[in-house]
């Protein structure tokens, strides 16, 4: 597997991890919230979410969409697809200085589709 594909898979795994952790933190009162900057905010959301009948699967779906959007936005910045490109480009390169390539935001979405993480 080439480094670019490894990068995309690592990003996808990170997306999976944070969706799962955040879903659990917002729906399970037994979760360890030491990783958060404000555990009390999470606890304040848990009870109303439970009372409203919020299904963890629905929350997971919403969070996956939001986190994926953030990841695609960050990759779009690296791809030169934002106002930053007027001032200069930021690129991902391997340790030998070889760029990972262009179109990372599209490649990430393709990777998610190819691995069944997105439909």
CORNOR-V690145 format. One record per residue. N is the residue number from 1. PHI is phi as a letter, one per 20 degrees, with the letter a starting at -180 (* if undefined). BURIAL is + if it has 24 or more other C-alpha atoms within 12 Angstrom, else -. Layout:
# CORNOR-V690145
N:PHI:BURIAL ; N:PHI:BURIAL
This chain:
# CORNOR-V690145
1:*:- ; 2:f:- ; 3:g:- ; 4:f:+ ; 5:f:- ; 6:f:- ; 7:f:- ; 8:f:+ ; 9:f:+ ; 10:f:- ; 11:f:+ ; 12:f:+ ; 13:f:- ; 14:f:- ; 15:g:+ ; 16:g:+ ; 17:g:- ; 18:f:+ ; 19:f:+ ; 20:f:+ ; 21:f:+ ; 22:f:+ ; 23:g:+ ; 24:f:+ ; 25:f:+ ; 26:e:+ ; 27:c:+ ; 28:d:+ ; 29:f:- ; 30:e:- ; 31:f:- ; 32:f:- ; 33:d:- ; 34:f:- ; 35:f:- ; 36:e:- ; 37:e:- ; 38:b:- ; 39:g:- ; 40:f:- ; 41:f:- ; 42:f:+ ; 43:f:+ ; 44:f:- ; 45:e:- ; 46:g:+ ; 47:f:- ; 48:f:- ; 49:f:- ; 50:f:- ; 51:f:- ; 52:f:- ; 53:m:- ; 54:f:- ; 55:f:- ; 56:g:+ ; 57:f:- ; 58:f:- ; 59:f:+ ; 60:g:+ ; 61:f:- ; 62:f:- ; 63:f:+ ; 64:g:+ ; 65:f:- ; 66:f:- ; 67:f:+ ; 68:f:+ ; 69:g:- ; 70:f:- ; 71:f:+ ; 72:f:+ ; 73:f:- ; 74:f:+ ; 75:f:+ ; 76:f:+ ; 77:g:+ ; 78:f:+ ; 79:f:+ ; 80:n:+ ; 81:e:- ; 82:c:- ; 83:g:- ; 84:g:- ; 85:f:- ; 86:f:- ; 87:e:- ; 88:q:- ; 89:d:- ; 90:d:- ; 91:c:- ; 92:e:+ ; 93:c:- ; 94:e:- ; 95:f:- ; 96:e:- ; 97:n:- ; 98:e:- ; 99:f:- ; 100:f:+ ; 101:o:+ ; 102:d:- ; 103:m:+ ; 104:f:+ ; 105:f:+ ; 106:f:+ ; 107:f:+ ; 108:f:+ ; 109:f:+ ; 110:g:- ; 111:f:+ ; 112:f:+ ; 113:f:- ; 114:f:- ; 115:e:- ; 116:m:- ; 117:e:- ; 118:b:- ; 119:d:-
